Amino acid sequence: MLPELKINPRRMEAVARDPNIFATDLAEYLVKKGLPFRKAHGIVGRLVAECATKGLALNQVPLVDLKKRWSLFDAHVAHVFEVRRSLSQRRANGAPSPKNVVAQIKHWPAKL
């Protein structure tokens, strides 16, 4: 399987930089600010739907409009859309944090 694997780094980067993949990160941002996840999920879900209707990406919504939805949004929300930050937050077993990926790369070749 690994010998046939073809990696397209440009495509991977393009997909990873799509702001709309950060919807969960946006909800987690609100949770870290004290909002219950269910409420944060609802706010972000409505925002995603509205962005889709308007043809906007999540990171194109002006901060003033975000603050109208919930006062917990502040200028730090821009960091939500940083790929490396997002990945580094994914630390659960099997998640894609750089540390986990390095560990898996070291672990699996010996098993395969």
HELIX and SHEET records of a PDB file:
HELIX    1   1 LEU A    2  GLU A    4  5                                   3    
HELIX    2   2 PRO A    9  ALA A   16  1                                   8    
HELIX    3   3 PRO A   19  PHE A   22  5                                   4    
HELIX    4   4 ALA A   23  LYS A   32  1                                  10    
HELIX    5   5 PHE A   37  LYS A   54  1                                  18    
HELIX    6   6 LEU A   58  GLN A   60  5                                   3    
HELIX    7   7 LEU A   63  ARG A   69  1                                   7    
HELIX    8   8 ALA A   75  PHE A   81  5                                   7    
HELIX    9   9 VAL A   83  GLN A   89  1                                   7    
HELIX   10  10 PRO A   98  LYS A  111  1                                  14    
END                                                                             
